[in-house]
Amino acid sequence: MGPRMSEILSMLRDGKSSLEIARDLEISYATVNVHIWRLYKVCGAKDVDDLRALSNEEIDRRIAVNEIARKLKAWKGSADLPRLMPHVLEALK
C-alpha cells in the first residue's frame, strides 16, 4: 500500500469523513473516494467500518495475497509459476 492510501486509512480510522480527508490532504473528494474504493477492493472490505476493524497486519496480508493473485493471473501458463508457489503459500498463512 502506498503512503497516500496509508494516510487515508489512518484518517478513516480516526473517524474522519471523505470530505474532511480531502480538505486535510488538499486533494479532491473524488481522489479520496478512489483511494477508499481501492482499499475496499484490496482489503476485501464492504464499507468503512470493515476497513476500520482490520488490523494493519491483516491489511498487509490481504494486500500481499492480492498482489500475488494479480501476478499469478498475469503469469498464467508461465514457466515461472512453480518458482512463485512458495511465496503464494507463505502469503496465505
N, C-alpha and C positions, 0 to 999 in steps of 0.2 A: 504494500500500500504506500502510495506517495505521501509526501509531507502535507500536502493540502487536504487529502482525504483524512489523514490522521487528525489534522487540526479541526476539521468539520466534525468528525466523530466525537472528539473531545468536547466540542461545544454542544453537540446534541446531548451528550451525557450530562452536561451541566444544565440541561433544561432549556437551552436557547432554541428559538424558532428559526426557521429558514430565513425569514426577513432580518432577524437580529444578527444571524451569522453573516449574511450578505453585507449588512451595514458595517459590522465589526471588521470584516476582512476586505472591505471595499471592492467587492466583486458583485456581479449581478445576481439577482434572485434565481434566475434561470440556471446560472452556473452552479449555484449551491444545490439546486434540485438535481442537476445532472450528477453531481458527486454523490448525493444521497441515494439516487436510484442505482448508481454503480455499486455503492456499499450494499444495498439490498441484494443485488444480483450476486455479488461476490461472496457475501456472507450468508446467503440463503435466508434472509430476514424478510418478513412480510410488512413490517412497519417500524417506526422509530422505536417503539417500546421493545421490539425484538432486538434491535441493534444495541440499545442501552443495556439489555440483560446479558449480552455476550461479554465474556472476559476478553482481555487483549490477547491472551494465549489462544483462545478458541477462534477469535477472528483471524489471527496469524495462521493457524492451522487450516482454516477454511480457505483463506487466500492461497496458501501453498497448494492445497488439493485442487482448487480451481485452476491455478496456473499449470499444474501438471496435466490436468484433464485437457486444457487448451492445447498444450504441446503434443499430447498423445493424439488428439484429433488431427492436428496438422501433420504428424508423422505417421499416420495410419499406413501400415504396409511397409514402413521403412525398416531397413536392416538395423537401425539404431534402437529399435523398440526394446529388445532384450536388455540393452545397456541401461535403459531408463527404469526397468521394473523394480530394482531395489529402492530407488528413490520414491517410486509410487507407493510401495509397501510401507516405507518409513513414514511418509506423509499421512498415510491412512491410520496410523497407530493412534 
